[in-house]
Amino acid sequence: MTNKKTGRIREQNSQKILQAAEQEFVKHGFKGTSMQVIADTAGLPKANVLYYFKSKKDLYGAVLADVIRRWNESLDDLSEQDDPASTLKRYIEAKVDLSIRYPNASKIFAMEIIQGAPHLRDHLRTEMRQWVREKSLIIESWIAQGKMQPIDAQHLIFMIWSSTQHYADFDTQVLTVTNKQEYDPADVDQIKAFLCQVILAGCGLSTP
């Protein structure tokens, strides 16, 4: 029981630190954020933060890894036997939900890429490149099977990324133009329905 309790506390503290780090990194960037400020936001002593994450670079990397993990999990079980329409619909909807739920994480990722990916360059060249290749091959197999129209698989993935993350990265613009304070459930449903309709139609698919 003691080990379980300890593990639960570790997980809770780790998540608390990651959430605080997201909040501070999105406001001040990597250079402008200190471990002390993150500790204060998390409501923990700085020593505790350093116990879980040895440096600011390690913590920043963990924040980026966390958002990439969430995004990739939405499409990890892709297979050649899947139905393209229902699979792509599920992926688009999951990405929209993640953008609305974790907007700070998406913004931090976007800022990292805009700055030339100084902390993610190796990941982009290895794991992310391989991930996109694997998913693209499956999409190409759907095309070969006649399940969907011929399209560029990589650019389809890029389109889904950009269109779904737009509602996090540019939420200030979207909400201001639409005269809203925040997204409500109806807004989220409308975003999902619109993106699914447009993207699937471009693939010659009907929305399930």
N, C-alpha and C positions, 0 to 999 in steps of 0.2 A: 504493500500500500504506500509506503514511504517513497519508493522509486516512482510509482505512478503519479503521486502528488508532486514530487520534484519535477518530473517531466512535464506535467501540466503547467506548473509555474514557469518553467523555462519557456514553454511555447507561448504562454500569455505575455511574458515580458518581451520576448523576441518580436511578437506581432505588435506590441505597443510601441516598441522602438522603431520598427519599420514604418508604422503609420505616422509617427512623429517625424521621421526622416523624410517621408514623402511630402509632408506638409511644409517642412523647412526648405528642402531642396528645390521645390517648385517655386517658392517665393524668392530665394536668394541664390540659387544655383549651387554648383559643387564648391566653387572657390569661396563664395560668400557665406557658407554655412559652417558653423563650428559644432563639434561634438557636445560642447557644453549647452548650446542652445537646443540641440536635439534632446539632450538629457532633461532639460528644463521642461520642454514641451511634453515629453513622455512622462514626466513626474517621477523620474528615477535619478539616483545619484550618477554622476558621470562615470564613476568606477564600475557601476553595474552595466552601463552601456558598453564600456570597454571590455568587460568580461565576455559579452556576447559577440561584439564586433571589435577586433583589435585596432582598427584604424578607420578614419573617415572614408578612405578609399574602399575598404572592405564593406562598410555599410552601404555606400553608394552602389557598389557592385551587387549587393544583396537585393537592393530595391529594384535595380534593373532586371536581375535574374527572376525576381518574383513576378514582375509584370509579364515577362516573356513566357514564364511557365504557365501563368493563367491563360494567356492567349493561345499557346500551343496545345494545351490540354483540350481545347475545344475541337481540335481536328486530329488528335493523336490516333484515333482508332479508324482512320480512313482506309478503305479497301476497294479493290477493283469490282467487288460484288455489290457495292452500295448503289443506291438510287441517287443519281446526281442532284435532282431537285430537292429531295428531302434533306440530303446531307449538306448541301450548300445553304439551304434555308436555315438549318440548325446552326451552322457556323456563323452566318451573318447575324442571327439573333443573339447568339452567345457573345459575339464581339461587341454588339451594341450594348448589351447588358453590362459588360465589363467596362466599357467606356463611361457609361453613366455612373456606375458604382465606384470606379476607381479613376476619376478624371486626373488627379494629380500624378499618378503613376504614368499615365499615357503622356502627359505633358512633359514629364522628366525624360521619358524615352525620346520624345520628339526633339527636345532641346539637345539631348546628347547626339542625335543624328545630325541635326542642323550644324552643330559645332565640329562635325567631322568624325564623330564617334571615337573620341580619344580613349574611352574606357571600354568600348564595345567592338573595336575593329577586329580583334582576333575572333570574337564570337561570330561576327558577320561573315568572316571568311571561312569559318569552319562549320559550327553547328547550324547557324541559320541558313547558310548556303545549301548545306546538305538537306535540311528540313524542307526547303522550298523545292529542291530537285526531286525529293521523294514524293511529295504531294503532287507536283506537276506531272510526274510519270503516271500516277494513278488517274489524274484528270485526263491525260492523254489516252489512257486505256479506255476510259468511258467514251471518248470520242471515237476511238477505233472500233468499239462495240456498237456504235450507232446510237448511243444513249443521249448524246447532246451534239450540238453543232460544233464544227471545228473553230476553236478559238485559241489564243495564246494562253497557255495555262499559267505561266508565271505572271503575266500581266493581269490575269483574273485575280490571282492571289493579291497582287499589289493593289488592285482596285478595291477589293474587300477591306484590306487593311486601311487604306486611306479614307474611304467613305465612312467606315464605322468609327474610326478614331477621330474623325473630324468633329464629331459631336462632343468630344472631350477636349481636344486641343484648341478648338475655336468656340467653346461654349459661350464665352462672353459675347462674341459676335452673333451667334445664333440666337441666344436668349434676348439680347438687346434688340435685334431686328424684329423678332417675333413678339416683343414687348412682354417678356416673362421674367420672373425672378429665378425660376429653376424648372427643370423638366418634371412634368407630372406623368403618371402612368399612361394617360392617353397619348401624350407626346411620344413616349417611348414606343408604344404600340404602332403609332403612325410612322415613326422612323423605320422600324423593322419592316412594316408592310411595304413601304415605298422602296426601300433598298432591295428587298427580296424581289419585288415585282420587276424593277428595272434591271437588276443584275441577272436574274434568271431568264428574263426575256431576251437579253443579249446573248445568252447561251442556247437559245431555242428551247427553253424549258418553261413549263407552266408552274406557278406557285402552288404547292400542294395545299 
